[in-house]
Amino acid sequence: MNSQYIIRFIDHVIVDGHVEYVIEITDTETSETWNIRERYRNVRDMHLKLCKEAIDSEVPEFPPKKVIGNKDELFLKQRQNEMEDYFSVLTSRKDLIQLDSFQHFVNSKRIVRR
């Protein structure tokens, strides 16, 4: 079964001393694509909310937090890959992508580009 969403971490930028990831989201049912920018902690918050909502489902493991060296370019690329892998597993699960926390995350800052 194909996933309704394809989520790619395409870049990162440092804003006011923190990292924001540029995330490309494609809805395969509508062929719409949009980008959002989110901090690691906001993505992690979505994960924690998802864990609370998914009472009967196992949620994939989220990439761990790192305090020291979290702006190192090599680390940022690695984290992008890990978060993209996380979303690849997550979006393959219809039971999880239908939950409010996931839907809010992908659609709350939605500005469509085709």
BELZI-V791336 format. One line per field, one symbol per residue. ss: DSSP state (A for helix, B for strand, O for the rest). phi: phi as a letter, one per 40 degrees, with the letter a starting at -180 (. if undefined). A space follows every 50 residues. Layout:
ss = ???
phi = ???
//
This chain:
ss = OOOOBBBBBBBBBBBOOBBBBBBBBBBOOOOBBBBBBBBAAAAAAAAAAA AAAOOOOOOOOOOOOOOOOOOOAAAAAAAAAAAAAAAAAAAOOAAAAOOA AAAAAAAOOOOBBO
phi = .cccbbbbccaabbbfgbcbccbcbbcccbgcbabbbbcdccccccdccc ccccdbbccdccdccbccgcbcdccccccdcccccdcccdccbdcccccd ccccccbcbcbcbb
//
